[in-house]
Amino acid sequence: MPDGGFDADLHGDAGDGEGVDTHVAQGDIEWCRREYDLTEEGWSLVPVLTALYEWGQKRADRAGITLP
């Protein structure tokens, strides 16, 4: 794992450009505002995340739990 750790790898800050999201600093100070977008690799996770969400909804329904 690169020196930046897991978070750097997810955000593409690891230097390999292979993260799941990208960001662009807005303004002179990097931390003032960032815009995020998913990379192609990140968008490839949408079906997986959708399936997990739907599973969670069905599980909550079976358990009688109301989700917000």
Jmol script that loads the backbone (N, CA, C; Angstrom):
load data "model"
ATOM      1  N   MET A   1       0.855  -1.175   0.000  1.00  0.00           N
ATOM      2  CA  MET A   1       0.000   0.000   0.000  1.00  0.00           C
ATOM      3  C   MET A   1       0.898   1.234   0.000  1.00  0.00           C
ATOM      4  N   PRO A   2       0.527   2.281  -0.742  1.00  0.00           N
ATOM      5  CA  PRO A   2       1.350   3.476  -0.808  1.00  0.00           C
ATOM      6  C   PRO A   2       1.407   4.196   0.537  1.00  0.00           C
ATOM      7  N   ASP A   3       2.368   5.127   0.653  1.00  0.00           N
ATOM      8  CA  ASP A   3       2.553   5.869   1.894  1.00  0.00           C
ATOM      9  C   ASP A   3       1.302   6.608   2.329  1.00  0.00           C
ATOM     10  N   GLY A   4       0.449   7.029   1.396  1.00  0.00           N
ATOM     11  CA  GLY A   4      -0.756   7.776   1.732  1.00  0.00           C
ATOM     12  C   GLY A   4      -1.824   6.908   2.367  1.00  0.00           C
ATOM     13  N   GLY A   5      -1.668   5.596   2.321  1.00  0.00           N
ATOM     14  CA  GLY A   5      -2.621   4.689   2.945  1.00  0.00           C
ATOM     15  C   GLY A   5      -3.863   4.461   2.104  1.00  0.00           C
ATOM     16  N   PHE A   6      -4.844   3.864   2.762  1.00  0.00           N
ATOM     17  CA  PHE A   6      -6.082   3.461   2.095  1.00  0.00           C
ATOM     18  C   PHE A   6      -6.816   4.650   1.500  1.00  0.00           C
ATOM     19  N   ASP A   7      -6.911   5.755   2.262  1.00  0.00           N
ATOM     20  CA  ASP A   7      -7.634   6.929   1.790  1.00  0.00           C
ATOM     21  C   ASP A   7      -7.002   7.500   0.527  1.00  0.00           C
ATOM     22  N   ALA A   8      -5.688   7.584   0.506  1.00  0.00           N
ATOM     23  CA  ALA A   8      -5.003   8.105  -0.675  1.00  0.00           C
ATOM     24  C   ALA A   8      -5.248   7.203  -1.872  1.00  0.00           C
ATOM     25  N   ASP A   9      -5.299   5.900  -1.648  1.00  0.00           N
ATOM     26  CA  ASP A   9      -5.543   4.964  -2.737  1.00  0.00           C
ATOM     27  C   ASP A   9      -6.955   5.134  -3.289  1.00  0.00           C
ATOM     28  N   LEU A  10      -7.948   5.313  -2.421  1.00  0.00           N
ATOM     29  CA  LEU A  10      -9.319   5.515  -2.873  1.00  0.00           C
ATOM     30  C   LEU A  10      -9.465   6.786  -3.692  1.00  0.00           C
ATOM     31  N   HIS A  11      -8.790   7.842  -3.265  1.00  0.00           N
ATOM     32  CA  HIS A  11      -8.947   9.139  -3.911  1.00  0.00           C
ATOM     33  C   HIS A  11      -8.017   9.355  -5.092  1.00  0.00           C
ATOM     34  N   GLY A  12      -7.187   8.376  -5.400  1.00  0.00           N
ATOM     35  CA  GLY A  12      -6.280   8.542  -6.513  1.00  0.00           C
ATOM     36  C   GLY A  12      -5.091   9.418  -6.162  1.00  0.00           C
ATOM     37  N   ASP A  13      -4.858   9.662  -4.857  1.00  0.00           N
ATOM     38  CA  ASP A  13      -3.734  10.488  -4.424  1.00  0.00           C
ATOM     39  C   ASP A  13      -2.463   9.665  -4.270  1.00  0.00           C
ATOM     40  N   ALA A  14      -2.527   8.389  -4.558  1.00  0.00           N
ATOM     41  CA  ALA A  14      -1.381   7.507  -4.348  1.00  0.00           C
ATOM     42  C   ALA A  14      -0.341   7.667  -5.457  1.00  0.00           C
ATOM     43  N   GLY A  15      -0.640   8.479  -6.444  1.00  0.00           N
ATOM     44  CA  GLY A  15       0.322   8.704  -7.513  1.00  0.00           C
ATOM     45  C   GLY A  15       0.133   7.802  -8.709  1.00  0.00           C
ATOM     46  N   ASP A  16      -0.780   6.838  -8.608  1.00  0.00           N
ATOM     47  CA  ASP A  16      -0.967   5.920  -9.731  1.00  0.00           C
ATOM     48  C   ASP A  16      -2.169   6.296 -10.591  1.00  0.00           C
ATOM     49  N   GLY A  17      -2.990   7.277 -10.143  1.00  0.00           N
ATOM     50  CA  GLY A  17      -4.143   7.719 -10.914  1.00  0.00           C
ATOM     51  C   GLY A  17      -5.249   6.693 -11.013  1.00  0.00           C
ATOM     52  N   GLU A  18      -5.229   5.679 -10.153  1.00  0.00           N
ATOM     53  CA  GLU A  18      -6.181   4.582 -10.249  1.00  0.00           C
ATOM     54  C   GLU A  18      -7.196   4.572  -9.114  1.00  0.00           C
ATOM     55  N   GLY A  19      -7.489   5.700  -8.510  1.00  0.00           N
ATOM     56  CA  GLY A  19      -8.450   5.748  -7.419  1.00  0.00           C
ATOM     57  C   GLY A  19      -9.870   5.608  -7.914  1.00  0.00           C
ATOM     58  N   VAL A  20     -10.830   5.686  -6.993  1.00  0.00           N
ATOM     59  CA  VAL A  20     -12.229   5.586  -7.379  1.00  0.00           C
ATOM     60  C   VAL A  20     -12.895   6.954  -7.465  1.00  0.00           C
ATOM     61  N   ASP A  21     -12.201   8.001  -6.996  1.00  0.00           N
ATOM     62  CA  ASP A  21     -12.727   9.341  -7.184  1.00  0.00           C
ATOM     63  C   ASP A  21     -11.585  10.310  -7.444  1.00  0.00           C
ATOM     64  N   THR A  22     -11.954  11.490  -7.943  1.00  0.00           N
ATOM     65  CA  THR A  22     -10.980  12.544  -8.187  1.00  0.00           C
ATOM     66  C   THR A  22     -11.487  13.808  -7.533  1.00  0.00           C
ATOM     67  N   HIS A  23     -10.598  14.751  -7.271  1.00  0.00           N
ATOM     68  CA  HIS A  23     -11.043  16.027  -6.723  1.00  0.00           C
ATOM     69  C   HIS A  23     -10.224  17.165  -7.308  1.00  0.00           C
ATOM     70  N   VAL A  24     -10.863  18.328  -7.329  1.00  0.00           N
ATOM     71  CA  VAL A  24     -10.229  19.541  -7.819  1.00  0.00           C
ATOM     72  C   VAL A  24     -10.427  20.610  -6.759  1.00  0.00           C
ATOM     73  N   ALA A  25      -9.324  21.223  -6.297  1.00  0.00           N
ATOM     74  CA  ALA A  25      -9.420  22.287  -5.307  1.00  0.00           C
ATOM     75  C   ALA A  25     -10.021  23.525  -5.970  1.00  0.00           C
ATOM     76  N   GLN A  26     -10.901  24.199  -5.268  1.00  0.00           N
ATOM     77  CA  GLN A  26     -11.514  25.424  -5.745  1.00  0.00           C
ATOM     78  C   GLN A  26     -10.991  26.578  -4.896  1.00  0.00           C
ATOM     79  N   GLY A  27     -10.340  27.530  -5.496  1.00  0.00           N
ATOM     80  CA  GLY A  27      -9.806  28.665  -4.758  1.00  0.00           C
ATOM     81  C   GLY A  27      -8.323  28.503  -4.483  1.00  0.00           C
ATOM     82  N   ASP A  28      -7.763  29.505  -3.809  1.00  0.00           N
ATOM     83  CA  ASP A  28      -6.332  29.514  -3.533  1.00  0.00           C
ATOM     84  C   ASP A  28      -5.931  28.541  -2.439  1.00  0.00           C
ATOM     85  N   ILE A  29      -6.823  28.299  -1.493  1.00  0.00           N
ATOM     86  CA  ILE A  29      -6.516  27.422  -0.378  1.00  0.00           C
ATOM     87  C   ILE A  29      -7.151  26.068  -0.660  1.00  0.00           C
ATOM     88  N   GLU A  30      -6.335  25.033  -0.733  1.00  0.00           N
ATOM     89  CA  GLU A  30      -6.814  23.716  -1.156  1.00  0.00           C
ATOM     90  C   GLU A  30      -7.989  23.215  -0.329  1.00  0.00           C
ATOM     91  N   TRP A  31      -8.017  23.501   0.953  1.00  0.00           N
ATOM     92  CA  TRP A  31      -9.062  22.942   1.803  1.00  0.00           C
ATOM     93  C   TRP A  31     -10.349  23.762   1.806  1.00  0.00           C
ATOM     94  N   CYS A  32     -10.392  24.872   1.107  1.00  0.00           N
ATOM     95  CA  CYS A  32     -11.589  25.721   1.179  1.00  0.00           C
ATOM     96  C   CYS A  32     -12.797  25.055   0.524  1.00  0.00           C
ATOM     97  N   ARG A  33     -12.612  24.397  -0.590  1.00  0.00           N
ATOM     98  CA  ARG A  33     -13.724  23.713  -1.255  1.00  0.00           C
ATOM     99  C   ARG A  33     -13.150  22.736  -2.266  1.00  0.00           C
ATOM    100  N   ARG A  34     -13.729  21.567  -2.317  1.00  0.00           N
ATOM    101  CA  ARG A  34     -13.317  20.566  -3.303  1.00  0.00           C
ATOM    102  C   ARG A  34     -14.539  20.041  -4.020  1.00  0.00           C
ATOM    103  N   GLU A  35     -14.375  19.750  -5.280  1.00  0.00           N
ATOM    104  CA  GLU A  35     -15.411  19.082  -6.050  1.00  0.00           C
ATOM    105  C   GLU A  35     -14.930  17.665  -6.322  1.00  0.00           C
ATOM    106  N   TYR A  36     -15.797  16.713  -6.093  1.00  0.00           N
ATOM    107  CA  TYR A  36     -15.445  15.305  -6.274  1.00  0.00           C
ATOM    108  C   TYR A  36     -16.239  14.713  -7.432  1.00  0.00           C
ATOM    109  N   ASP A  37     -15.623  13.765  -8.094  1.00  0.00           N
ATOM    110  CA  ASP A  37     -16.294  13.011  -9.146  1.00  0.00           C
ATOM    111  C   ASP A  37     -15.693  11.608  -9.129  1.00  0.00           C
ATOM    112  N   LEU A  38     -16.470  10.643  -9.557  1.00  0.00           N
ATOM    113  CA  LEU A  38     -15.962   9.277  -9.624  1.00  0.00           C
ATOM    114  C   LEU A  38     -15.134   9.075 -10.880  1.00  0.00           C
ATOM    115  N   THR A  39     -14.104   8.273 -10.742  1.00  0.00           N
ATOM    116  CA  THR A  39     -13.331   7.849 -11.908  1.00  0.00           C
ATOM    117  C   THR A  39     -14.104   6.716 -12.582  1.00  0.00           C
ATOM    118  N   GLU A  40     -13.602   6.257 -13.709  1.00  0.00           N
ATOM    119  CA  GLU A  40     -14.223   5.110 -14.381  1.00  0.00           C
ATOM    120  C   GLU A  40     -14.248   3.905 -13.438  1.00  0.00           C
ATOM    121  N   GLU A  41     -13.156   3.735 -12.681  1.00  0.00           N
ATOM    122  CA  GLU A  41     -13.081   2.633 -11.715  1.00  0.00           C
ATOM    123  C   GLU A  41     -14.155   2.793 -10.634  1.00  0.00           C
ATOM    124  N   GLY A  42     -14.353   4.021 -10.180  1.00  0.00           N
ATOM    125  CA  GLY A  42     -15.378   4.284  -9.175  1.00  0.00           C
ATOM    126  C   GLY A  42     -16.778   4.002  -9.703  1.00  0.00           C
ATOM    127  N   TRP A  43     -17.057   4.456 -10.915  1.00  0.00           N
ATOM    128  CA  TRP A  43     -18.378   4.204 -11.510  1.00  0.00           C
ATOM    129  C   TRP A  43     -18.637   2.713 -11.679  1.00  0.00           C
ATOM    130  N   SER A  44     -17.575   1.919 -11.837  1.00  0.00           N
ATOM    131  CA  SER A  44     -17.770   0.481 -11.996  1.00  0.00           C
ATOM    132  C   SER A  44     -18.305  -0.165 -10.713  1.00  0.00           C
ATOM    133  N   LEU A  45     -18.227   0.545  -9.580  1.00  0.00           N
ATOM    134  CA  LEU A  45     -18.741   0.026  -8.309  1.00  0.00           C
ATOM    135  C   LEU A  45     -20.239   0.265  -8.123  1.00  0.00           C
ATOM    136  N   VAL A  46     -20.856   1.077  -8.970  1.00  0.00           N
ATOM    137  CA  VAL A  46     -22.274   1.412  -8.805  1.00  0.00           C
ATOM    138  C   VAL A  46     -23.168   0.169  -8.749  1.00  0.00           C
ATOM    139  N   PRO A  47     -23.030  -0.820  -9.631  1.00  0.00           N
ATOM    140  CA  PRO A  47     -23.891  -2.002  -9.540  1.00  0.00           C
ATOM    141  C   PRO A  47     -23.712  -2.767  -8.216  1.00  0.00           C
ATOM    142  N   VAL A  48     -22.488  -2.818  -7.730  1.00  0.00           N
ATOM    143  CA  VAL A  48     -22.217  -3.515  -6.471  1.00  0.00           C
ATOM    144  C   VAL A  48     -22.882  -2.775  -5.311  1.00  0.00           C
ATOM    145  N   LEU A  49     -22.711  -1.460  -5.268  1.00  0.00           N
ATOM    146  CA  LEU A  49     -23.303  -0.663  -4.190  1.00  0.00           C
ATOM    147  C   LEU A  49     -24.831  -0.680  -4.258  1.00  0.00           C
ATOM    148  N   THR A  50     -25.371  -0.674  -5.464  1.00  0.00           N
ATOM    149  CA  THR A  50     -26.823  -0.752  -5.626  1.00  0.00           C
ATOM    150  C   THR A  50     -27.347  -2.082  -5.100  1.00  0.00           C
ATOM    151  N   ALA A  51     -26.654  -3.169  -5.415  1.00  0.00           N
ATOM    152  CA  ALA A  51     -27.069  -4.486  -4.927  1.00  0.00           C
ATOM    153  C   ALA A  51     -27.015  -4.541  -3.403  1.00  0.00           C
ATOM    154  N   LEU A  52     -25.974  -3.971  -2.795  1.00  0.00           N
ATOM    155  CA  LEU A  52     -25.888  -3.933  -1.327  1.00  0.00           C
ATOM    156  C   LEU A  52     -27.021  -3.111  -0.725  1.00  0.00           C
ATOM    157  N   TYR A  53     -27.330  -1.989  -1.333  1.00  0.00           N
ATOM    158  CA  TYR A  53     -28.426  -1.141  -0.858  1.00  0.00           C
ATOM    159  C   TYR A  53     -29.754  -1.896  -0.913  1.00  0.00           C
ATOM    160  N   GLU A  54     -30.011  -2.532  -2.045  1.00  0.00           N
ATOM    161  CA  GLU A  54     -31.267  -3.272  -2.196  1.00  0.00           C
ATOM    162  C   GLU A  54     -31.342  -4.428  -1.208  1.00  0.00           C
ATOM    163  N   TRP A  55     -30.228  -5.123  -0.976  1.00  0.00           N
ATOM    164  CA  TRP A  55     -30.200  -6.193   0.015  1.00  0.00           C
ATOM    165  C   TRP A  55     -30.534  -5.630   1.398  1.00  0.00           C
ATOM    166  N   GLY A  56     -29.943  -4.508   1.741  1.00  0.00           N
ATOM    167  CA  GLY A  56     -30.199  -3.889   3.040  1.00  0.00           C
ATOM    168  C   GLY A  56     -31.654  -3.482   3.207  1.00  0.00           C
ATOM    169  N   GLN A  57     -32.248  -2.955   2.157  1.00  0.00           N
ATOM    170  CA  GLN A  57     -33.667  -2.585   2.199  1.00  0.00           C
ATOM    171  C   GLN A  57     -34.541  -3.810   2.457  1.00  0.00           C
ATOM    172  N   LYS A  58     -34.284  -4.895   1.724  1.00  0.00           N
ATOM    173  CA  LYS A  58     -35.068  -6.122   1.904  1.00  0.00           C
ATOM    174  C   LYS A  58     -34.871  -6.696   3.297  1.00  0.00           C
ATOM    175  N   ARG A  59     -33.641  -6.662   3.787  1.00  0.00           N
ATOM    176  CA  ARG A  59     -33.336  -7.167   5.139  1.00  0.00           C
ATOM    177  C   ARG A  59     -34.069  -6.343   6.189  1.00  0.00           C
ATOM    178  N   ALA A  60     -34.088  -5.032   6.012  1.00  0.00           N
ATOM    179  CA  ALA A  60     -34.787  -4.158   6.951  1.00  0.00           C
ATOM    180  C   ALA A  60     -36.296  -4.445   6.926  1.00  0.00           C
ATOM    181  N   ASP A  61     -36.856  -4.650   5.751  1.00  0.00           N
ATOM    182  CA  ASP A  61     -38.272  -4.980   5.635  1.00  0.00           C
ATOM    183  C   ASP A  61     -38.599  -6.286   6.364  1.00  0.00           C
ATOM    184  N   ARG A  62     -37.754  -7.296   6.178  1.00  0.00           N
ATOM    185  CA  ARG A  62     -37.988  -8.584   6.859  1.00  0.00           C
ATOM    186  C   ARG A  62     -37.890  -8.453   8.369  1.00  0.00           C
ATOM    187  N   ALA A  63     -37.010  -7.568   8.829  1.00  0.00           N
ATOM    188  CA  ALA A  63     -36.800  -7.384  10.268  1.00  0.00           C
ATOM    189  C   ALA A  63     -37.760  -6.365  10.863  1.00  0.00           C
ATOM    190  N   GLY A  64     -38.582  -5.739  10.022  1.00  0.00           N
ATOM    191  CA  GLY A  64     -39.516  -4.744  10.523  1.00  0.00           C
ATOM    192  C   GLY A  64     -38.864  -3.420  10.902  1.00  0.00           C
ATOM    193  N   ILE A  65     -37.741  -3.139  10.289  1.00  0.00           N
ATOM    194  CA  ILE A  65     -37.002  -1.903  10.575  1.00  0.00           C
ATOM    195  C   ILE A  65     -37.320  -0.889   9.499  1.00  0.00           C
ATOM    196  N   THR A  66     -37.646   0.338   9.916  1.00  0.00           N
ATOM    197  CA  THR A  66     -37.902   1.417   8.972  1.00  0.00           C
ATOM    198  C   THR A  66     -36.636   2.243   8.807  1.00  0.00           C
ATOM    199  N   LEU A  67     -36.151   2.312   7.594  1.00  0.00           N
ATOM    200  CA  LEU A  67     -34.964   3.094   7.315  1.00  0.00           C
ATOM    201  C   LEU A  67     -35.373   4.492   6.828  1.00  0.00           C
ATOM    202  N   PRO A  68     -34.551   5.479   7.140  1.00  0.00           N
ATOM    203  CA  PRO A  68     -34.881   6.856   6.679  1.00  0.00           C
ATOM    204  C   PRO A  68     -34.783   6.992   5.188  1.00  0.00           C
TER     205      PRO A  68
END
end "model"
wireframe off; spacefill off
backbone 0.3
color backbone group
